[in-house]
Amino acid sequence: MKKKYLITGGAGFIGSALVRNLVKSGQQVLNCDKLTYSGDLSTLKEVSDKTNYSFFKEDIINKKKISKILNNFKPDVVINLAAETHVDRSIENPEVFIKTNIIGTYNLLVECNKYFSNSAKKNSFKFIQVSTDEVFGSLGNKGTFNEQSAYDPSSPYSASKASADHLVKAWNKTYNFPSIITNCSNNYGPFQFPEKLIPLIILNAVQEKNLPVYGKGLQVRDWLHVDDHARALKCVAEKGVPGETYSIGGSNEIKNIDLVKKICLILQKIKPPKSIQNYQELITLVEDRPGHDFRYAISNKKIKKKLRWIPKVDFNVGLEKTIVWYLQNLAWCKKILDKKKYKLQRLGIIKNG
Ligand code: NAD
């Protein structure tokens, strides 16, 4: 059955993949995004002229406007992806993370709860909070996080996401608000803002600039293709049970240094360097990030079993396609970096959280 989805943060990396998926599958989608430095409507070019898609530029902090949007659009499902997301930025300037990720989520909960209580859709309404495995802190060499893992965030970013998750849980327990939390591992794919590890390495490499890697690059991350995450969120919206949490992992663990070497090898094959022999010569170990978590890995057992979701994109295939996408979209990267007056010198700093 076709549903009405209000997606917040739908112009960002994961939000836009979700909006593209939902619009193409015929759902009615309203995308509400503040268009911060990391949000850009060009991510939605493929679907922006469709009659089942509309856009509203707004900040989730603005309660009055959020209330209006809810009461005019009357969504069946709200999925919150509006957030500040870059760990390094959260270390330099945590305030905006507190505002958007905590106060913004609180405001959404308050307004969605009012809307839900008075709505004819009361029995079917769902609110989905898109969260991260970073809220659980750092894993040792073995095991994985899952739905029972204790919260232990390390960075201002992960602490702000953890706070939001606690608010969402409290709204479910206290007000019987039909909320669901998803905690996902690191995403990769097209349209990721080029400050994050994978696009940063690709862009620096093709310019034959240093490839900065924190510490010795031994930190381990679990990668999931953004289209698989979008499919998981749609699945949770359709079949997820209010009050539940779903962990979403890609089962693709790799050390940062090995990931950077893998990108170098793929680039070496498809776009050999001009003035050096080998892209790997550019790898530069830099001082580690404070509070850098050693390992993240998250189980996907529950979502596989209960909701019948499985990741479909093979990591090697998805990574090569992502590299090709960035090579073909260098103009997009330049445009969003220029448009957002993004300071190019920041590209010396990487995120792998
Ligand atoms: P992103 O930075 O690419 O996009 C965030 C979007 O939110 C942007 O379009 C931005 O304009 C919008 N936004 C920011 N503040 C806003 C506000 N106050 N009001 C309205 N819109 C606002 O981030 P992403 O990587 O797409 O992440 C989306 C969500 O998924 C976040 O909640 C993040 O914590 C979570 N998540 C991300 C990853 C990952 O690997 N990228 C993994 C797990 C979970």
Residues whose N, C-alpha, C, O or C-beta is under 5 A from the ligand:
A	BS01	NAD	G9 A11 G12 F13 I14 G15 C32 D33 K34 L35 T36 S38 G39 D40 E58 D59 I60 I61 N80 L81 A82 A83 E84 T85 T100 G104 V130 S131 T132 C184 S185 N186 N187
